[in-house]
């Protein structure tokens, strides 16, 4: 039955597909695997589709499953469920356990993602002008202040170790990130050394001077009692709390922690920052985020040093002092 075949499919430690993909250089995060397993158990295994024998499944069954799920679930959830089912059928076909790739031509449901909200300069100033302010404590202030003023992704900020912060040169070396529960080296196109001002370095220095986990390999942002990483639950909890305290309607405006990155990019572009340098500063592997897209060839031969990006960093503090 499909249910029995699929049950161990996204088991990180047990299923051969995950081991095969990792050996082939593909990255499948633990969070993705866990989310896919939960989606299957909550929405697919309860459906009549799960009781079909693998050899009896036809493409029409997959289409019918999609349509039944669409009657009661959000399109994004249907997409996740259908993607998990199609991955299982594709793997079974790859291993020649079924004769056809039954999910290959079954499209997902279409839906429009809500545009991610951005924060105004006045809101950024209100959130970060005082320590700890709306953040309630020094640690969350320092985490989100670093994210807001550098545009680093959550996985990059939370992966910072002290050896990546150069206080004398005023730079941060962004070369690691969390992927699920794994701390990994970034791919080449995402690695960068960015200049930062004292508005970032000051709170970091205060954490270092008052903390006990300050070895080069220690995480900059961690649970001090055991040095453990701060996870996505911690990130979202403290971000939402600060939005509530600051009176920002984050739900209606679709403002999330990642909006800090979007906000910085939006304001820097509005101030006329060089788009090619922004690409280096933010660590985009593709130029699609810009109004003028760099060609792949140009991107491959353009490498920015921290000195090259200093003019971008100098504009950041101006944004956070706007009223």
Secondary structure, DSSP 4 states (H G I P E B T S, - for coil): -HHHHHTTTT-TTT-HHHHHHHHTT----HHHHHHHHHHIIIIITTSGGGGS-GGG--HHHHHHHHHHHHTTS-HHHHHHHHHHHHHHHHHHHHTTSSSS-TTTT------PPPPPP---HHHHHHHHSSSSGGG-SHHHHHHHHHHHHH---HHHHTT-BGGGEETTTTEEEE-EEEETTEEEEPPGGG-EEEE--HHHHHHHHHHHHH-S--STTSBSSEETTTTEEP-HHHHHHHHHHHHHHHT--HHHHT--TTHHHHHHHHHHHHTT--HHHHHHHHT-SSSTTSSSPPPHHHHHH----TTTTHHHHHHHHHHHT--
